[in-house]
Amino acid sequence: MPRPAPLIENAVIIGGGIFGMSTAVQLTRMGVCVTLINDGPLANGASGRSLAWLNTARKRSLPYHRLRQAGMERYRVLSDKYPDADWLCFGGGLTWDAEGDKNEIAEVYRYERNLGYEAHLLSGADVSTTVLGVNGASVGDSGAILNPNEGWVELPVLIGLLADEFRAAGGIMITDAGKATPLVHEGRAVGARTASGETYKADVILMATGPAVPAMAAAGGISIADGTPTAVLVETQPVDHPLRAVLNTPRVAVRPTQTGAFFLDSGWPEDEVTQRADGSYEVPDWVTQGLLDEAQKVLDPRLDLKITNVHFGPKPIPGDGDPVFGQLKELPGCFVAFSHSGATLGLIMGELLAEEMALGLRHTMLESFRPERFAT
Ligand SMILES: Cc1cc2nc3c(=O)[nH]c(=O)nc-3n(C[C@H](O)[C@H](O)[C@H](O)COP(=O)(O)OP(=O)(O)OC[C@H]3O[C@@H](n4cnc5c(N)ncnc54)[C@H](O)[C@@H]3O)c2cc1C
């Protein structure tokens, strides 16, 4: 059966991160004329400085788990299409907690097994022999969980590939355009206006502006709770190291990259970030050095790692932790995409949002994630 014809002719997408680009391509594949507007170059937001661990590890609601699993499946299909890609890797994920009352490893392992999510509980000694590049001695007595189906992606590379397809299919890309705003007429979103005042009319629009979504919604009187912190992502120099898995350890997350460098991330440095008068961010040296030291402890062989770059910026996280997807009830014609785990969800959400925007569908899979849950 052929795909249903779209009910709309054109769409405007504000935001050139993974959600905007992925939805733009899906709409174009459906025959919709799409204009994508980004303030700077593509992938200049969270998608350009993401750990981008593809996973549905740990305890989440069942709807969130299912959505993330669908997200991971889409990457599996993509990896079949690009079997030699060095920007997409399914090397597994390894997680352990600090020892003590808050250690959840046994509970999380049971939870994941109950859902049928592939998980193996390993001792430190098992880790040393099973997971290449990890120092098993750094794993506590509660052990670690290996999720072999997990992986990582270089979002800027993926966004670049999607952008190539988008342009080749006739999509209009406007980058370095400053802050765009939705164009509203008689209570409905009818397009977008760029910072220089140019207007682009459309049947529907998508606000895929990452951490800027809550403020843009608030400008229209619509509430979306925001829990966005300022994240720190440390990049090391490229090294020759066997690690392929993503590591989530008590004080550092480590993932290999396309260039052979490591990305290092954790929650605790977020508390140490300060903003300078010019808007840029900084952390004391002991914070970046702390991430580096923690990474050196968990890697085997241990390396003399050096920092080549520190990436700062908001990590989009809705106030209740769950994604926010779909049409704004208060502003028909305007859809939003605002989520943590946007790397994992990037491809699946492009598909689902495009179908909701173009075909007028309301996917059951997204019912828990509607923006109206924040309405007072
Ligand atoms: C340090 C870090 C670690 C992460 N780790 C993971 C992980 O391990 N796994 C995972 O799945 N996810 C992870 N994430 C989250 C994931 O990267 C994000 O959810 C995802 O990249 C968000 O994509 P987006 O398209 O919503 O936003 P963005 O990538 O921020 O894109 C939004 C774009 O819109 C532009 N923009 C904003 N306002 C306007 C405007 N008014 N007009 C025009 N353009 C505008 C921005 O400049 C930007 O280019 C992490 C994020 C960070 C920062």
The ligand as a Gaussian input file, in Angstrom:
#p B3LYP/6-31G(d) Opt

LIG

0 1
 C       26.919000      16.865000      27.462000
 C       25.716000      16.190000      26.888000
 C       25.591000      14.805000      26.987000
 C       24.497000      14.152000      26.432000
 N       24.443000      12.802000      26.475000
 C       23.465000      12.141000      25.823000
 C       23.499000      10.729000      25.736000
 O       24.426000      10.100000      26.230000
 N       22.494000      10.115000      25.064000
 C       21.477000      10.796000      24.479000
 O       20.612000      10.179000      23.876000
 N       21.414000      12.155000      24.564000
 C       22.379000      12.836000      25.206000
 N       22.372000      14.174000      25.294000
 C       21.182000      14.894000      24.832000
 C       21.162000      15.101000      23.347000
 O       22.426000      15.480000      22.857000
 C       20.124000      16.187000      23.062000
 O       18.885000      15.763000      23.599000
 C       19.947000      16.447000      21.581000
 O       21.171000      16.727000      20.945000
 C       18.997000      17.640000      21.429000
 O       18.807000      17.895000      20.070000
 P       17.857000      19.103000      19.658000
 O       17.727000      19.035000      18.190000
 O       16.634000      19.100000      20.488000
 O       18.637000      20.426000      20.151000
 P       19.978000      21.123000      19.668000
 O       20.976000      20.161000      19.204000
 O       20.360000      22.073000      20.752000
 O       19.508000      21.928000      18.392000
 C       18.677000      23.074000      18.484000
 C       19.163000      24.063000      17.464000
 O       18.268000      25.168000      17.431000
 C       19.030000      26.367000      17.377000
 N       18.172000      27.422000      17.901000
 C       17.811000      27.673000      19.178000
 N       16.949000      28.714000      19.231000
 C       16.749000      29.111000      17.952000
 C       15.960000      30.114000      17.356000
 N       15.139000      30.891000      18.066000
 N       16.004000      30.268000      15.996000
 C       16.797000      29.457000      15.230000
 N       17.561000      28.480000      15.754000
 C       17.530000      28.306000      17.094000
 C       20.253000      26.048000      18.226000
 O       21.336000      26.908000      17.960000
 C       20.537000      24.613000      17.798000
 O       21.336000      24.541000      16.657000
 C       23.449000      14.880000      25.829000
 C       23.564000      16.273000      25.724000
 C       24.691000      16.918000      26.246000
 C       24.814000      18.408000      26.090000

